[in-house]
Amino acid sequence: MKLGIDDINNEKVSPIAEVQPKTEMALVAQMCKLMDILMFETKLDVQSFDQEHLVKIFIFSLVWGLGSCIMWEERTRFNKLLLQLIEKNEMEKPGAKNLFDI
């Protein structure tokens, strides 16, 4: 995964180590499938979802769709990167400091 090449502060960092290397397309497909399951197979009325609910589903899918392939030691870096992106885009912060706990 090439997420670690340039972080939020444009600093060069080493790539995030993966448990089992996957292509970027496979990671995105995995994340999208998780979003699909959470949104449509829960039998909730999708039309009644507000933006906050959709953002929470997206963040959860991002964390577990991409983060599930990351080595345990690298999850701290991935978590820090995602929290910085959330803050930079002025999104509501999750209640947990570690996104893998939500």
N, C-alpha and C positions, 0 to 999 in steps of 0.2 A: 504494500500500500504506500502511496507516495504522499500521504497527508503530512508527513513530517519534514518535507523538503524546505518549505517556507512557512513559518508560523505567522501569527498575527502581527508580530513586530518586525517582519521581514528579515528575521535572522535565519541563517543557514543552520539547520539541525539535521541529524541523521534520520533516515526513514524509520517509521514505526515497524518493529519486528512482528511478524505474523506467526501464528501457530502453524497454519497451513496456507501457503501463499495462494492467493486467488487474483484473478484479473479484476480491474476496476469495474468492468461491466457485471461480473458475477456478484460483486459486493453491492452495487446499486440494485441489481435484480433482487437480491436477498432482502435489502431494506424495503423495496417497493412491495414485495410479497408480504412482508410482515405488516406494513401499513394496510394493505388490502385486507388481510385477515382481521386486524384490529377494527377496521372501519365497517366492513361489510358482513363479516361472518358472526358478529356479535349480536345481530338482529336488532340493533338500535336504529332509530330513525335518523339516517344520515342528514336529512334536510334540517333537522333541529340542532345539529352540531354548531356551536359558535366557534369563532376563530381561536379562542383560547383552548378549546378542546382539541381542535385540529393541530395546533402547535404542540400540545402535549403528546399527541399520537406521533407526530413527526419526530420529535426529540427522542421519544422512547424507541421508535423504529431505527433512527440514526444510531443511537447508542448501541442497541443490540444487533442491528443488521450489519454494522461495520465493526463495532467493538468486540463482538463475539469471536472474531478471528484474530484478535490481537493477543500477544503474549501477556501473561498476567502482570509482569513487571512494567509493561508499556501502557497499561490502562490508565495510570496516573497522568501520563503525558497527554493521552487522548482526552481524558476528562478535563484537564486544564485547558486544552485547545478549544473544546466545545463550550466550556463556561466563558471563555474569552469571546468567542463568536456570539454567544447569546447576549452578553453584556454589550458588545460593540453594536449589535443590531437592535438594542433596546427592547429585547424580548423579556417577558416575565421569567425571572429565575426560578428554577425548581426549588422545592423545599430542602432537598438534600445537597450537601456539598459534593458528594460523589454521585454522578449521574447513573452509575451502575447499581445504585441502591434504590432507584425509583421503579 
